[in-house]
């Protein structure tokens, strides 16, 4: 599967911690990460293979974004990938053929993992494909999302497990919950004005976009957005 990313502002980066995948029966093309010039990857993080990082993405120390097995991995604009986060996926291809049950489809394209814009992936969480996370969603510390889709404006509280389900927009997963049936997913509570974490993701994104642009030495997020 060829690399689908073609945004003019992207850079293709090669370094000790950011590099192409190796060839294998499950990945017969070498792809290097494509990274918007405003994104920041800490030297102690790893970004490998068929990966796209959008504008103002912050990849913190010890995070792993590995598009060398399941691929591609898409990380949208203003996403923060915090310390020790893992983005990975099951084999999406075998001998050059796509494994349909191992991918998620977003707007007609297929991904091992898809992270939409303004998502927070908090410390030590894992999103393991096939999986997708919707816009403005917070994925809490030490939580796991596997074989699942999570909607827009959701909150997954710390240490929750979400597996094999689809979570609708505007729901929250209580801390420590095991959400492994669609019935449980459909009965998740709605985020209301009384929910104490309803503005958490907005605050976390605000901080991390500024960290990304600051560490890159290219001005604040506000200055970039106004440009």
N, C-alpha and C positions, 0 to 999 in steps of 0.2 A: 504494500500500500504506500503510495507516494505521500510525501509531506504536503498537507493541504493549505499551508499558511503562506500568504503572499502579501502581507501589509508592508508598504514601502518603508515605514519608519523602523521596522524590525532590524535587529542585527543577528547574525549567526555567530555564536560565541563558542570558542574552543579553549578550554583551560583544564587544569587538573581536576576540577570539580564540576565542570560543565563541558560535556562532550558527546559525540555520537555514540549510538549503540553498536554492538557487534552483530555480525550476521549469524542467523540461526534458522532452523526450519520454521520457527514461528515468527520470524522477522527477517525477511529476505532483502530488505533495503536498509541502507545506512542513512539515518537522518540525524542532523544536529539540531539542538534546541534553537528556536527562533524567539527572540526576546526583544520586546519594545525597549527603546533606548532609555525610557524613564523607569524601567523596572530595576530592582536591586536584588542581587543574590549574594548572601554572605559567603565569604570564602570557606566556611565550614559547612555549608549546605551543598547538596548534590542535585544537579539537574541534567538528566541523561536522555538522549534519544529523541523520539518524535514528540516533542513538547512545544507548546506555545505559551508564552507569558505575555500578558497584555500590559497596558499602560499602568504605571505606578504600582505594580505588583511588588510586594515585600516578601522575600523568602529569607527567613530568619535562620540563625545557626542550628545545625544538626537536622534541618528539614531535608526530606528526600522526595524528589519529583522524578519518577523513573519511568520513562516511556520506551523501555527496551524490551518489554514482553507484551503486555496489553498496550495498544496505542491506536491513535494518538491520545495524548493528554492535553486538554485545553484548559487554560487558566485565564479567565477574563480580566477586564480592567478593574483596578482598585481592589484587588483581592489581597488578603494577607495570609501567608502560609507561615505559621508561627513555629517556634522552636520544637523540634522533634516530630513534626507532622510528617506523615507518609501518604503520598499519592502514588498508587500503583494499580495494576489491573491484571486479571487473568489473561491467558493467551487469547488474542483477538483474531489471530490468523494461524492456520496450520497448512504448511506447504503452499503458501500463497493464497489460500482461500479463507474468506472471512468467516468466523464463527459467530453466527447471528445472535446466539444467546449470550455471547460474551461482550456485546457492545450496547451502547445506548444511542438512540437517534435523536438529534437536535437539529431542527430546521433542515432536514434532508441529508445531514451528514452524520457519520457514525464515529463514535469515540469509545475508548476504553474508560476514560474518566472525563467528565465535563463539569467544570466549575464556572458558573456564570459570574456576572459583574457584581462587585461590592459584597463579596462573600468573605466572612471571617472563618478561618480554620485555626482554632485555638490550640494551645500547646498540647502535644502528644496525641492529637486525634488522628484517625486514619480514615481516608476515603479510598476504598478498594473497589476497583471496577469489576464488573460493569456497574457504574454509578453516575448519577448527575445531581448537582446541587443548584437550586434556583437562585435568582437574583435577590440580594439583600438578606441572605440567610446566615445565621450564626451557627457554627458547628462547635460544640463545647469541648472543653478539655477532656482528654482520654476517652472520647466517644468513638464509635466505629460505625461507619456506613458501608454496607457491602450488598451488592446485587439489589440496589434500591435507587429510587428517585425521590428527591426531596424538593418540594415546591418553593415558590418565592415567599419572602418575608416570614420565614420559619425560624424557630429557635430549637436547636437540639442541646439540651442542657448537659452538663458534664457527666461522663461515665455512662451515657446511654448507648444502647446497641440498636441499630436500625438495619434489618436484614430481610431481603426478599419482599419488600413492600413499596407502595407508592404513597407518599405523604402529600396531601393537598396543601395549597397555599395557606399561609396565615395560621399555621398550627404550631404548637410547641410540644416537645417531648420531655417529660419530667426527668430530672436527674436520676440516673441509675435504672431507667426503664429498659425492658427488653421488648422491642416492637418487632415481632417476627411473623405476625399474621396480618392480612389485609383488614380484618375486622378490628384488630387493635389499632391499626393506623387510621382507620376511618373514624374511630372514637376518640382520637386525640383532641385535647381541648383547644379551643380557638384563642388566639391572642386578642385580648380586649384592652381597653384603656386602663383596667385595673392590674394587668399583668406587669409585675415589677421589672422584667427584663426587656420590655418592648422597645426601648431605645438603645439597648446594649450594642447591637451591631453597628448602628450609626456612629456611636462614639468610638468603637474599635477601628472602624474603617477610617475615620477622621485622623486618628493618631498614626495609623500605619502608612497611609498614603504620604504623609509628611515625612515619616521616617525613610521611606523608599527614596523620595526625591532628595531629601537632605543627605543621605549617605551617598547618593550619586553626585551630589554637588551641583545640582542643576536647578535650585530654587525650590520654593514651596509648591505644594499641590495647587494652591489658589493661583499662584502666578502662572503655572503651566496651563490650568484650565482657562485662564483669561487670555492666553496667547493665541 
